């Protein structure tokens, strides 16, 4: 059977699946080595990518985003369940969830091992996992290692979680005492409109370094935005709105 007089139906389906998977790689900033696998392993490359990267997202109901440590429970039982889930389905999503839970429980070496097991070979520069590892390094107080991973993502021009990466980089430099560089990166993070967290953390940094009037102005901006924002906006930025109000109450 010919498909539009050009391709057979199986061939047309294979081509469509390849295109779909390659577009997914590019739009979701996955490692471009996946594209080589998709192109040079007829059908099977696309099937492997679909099973490991797309299907878990569909089951979860959406695209993965930049991760922060928001696992609701970090008990040994929760971690054991996540380990079992990873053994059953070794996907990037399951691996990052386990690493996040371990980091939230302050089991940083195990969290790093979980990520490093995947960050090798063709996936050694995977943007999602590299950013996850940078977050774990930061949580563990290994700021220079975190910055090394963030630099690696900049070098490959990854767009994955760019506003969050800038904010993490600023916090690393702040922790290392590189105040001028930290402020410059905070400015960039705020300019990208990455939510009130960047503005709040910049304000806290300014307050800490004695620039109290500039800090006060930023906190006032957060409160003003909260007045005009909808319920979703206020819920999403609730922590930073409370921080701003608490600071202004002391002035």
Secondary structure, 3 states (H helix, E strand, C coil): CEECCCEEHHHHHHHHHHHHHHHHHHHCCCCCHHHHHHHHCCCHHHHHHHHHHHHHHHHHCCCCCCCCCCCCCCCHHHHHHHHHHHHHCCCHHHHHHHHHHHHHCCCHHHHHHHHHCCCCHHHCCCHHHHHHHHHHHHHCCCHHHHHHHHHHHHHCCCCCCHHHHHHHHHHHHHHHCCHHHHHHHHHHHHHCCCCHHHHHHHHHHHHHCCCHHHHHHHHHHHHHHHHHCCHHHHHHCHHHHHHHHHHHHHC
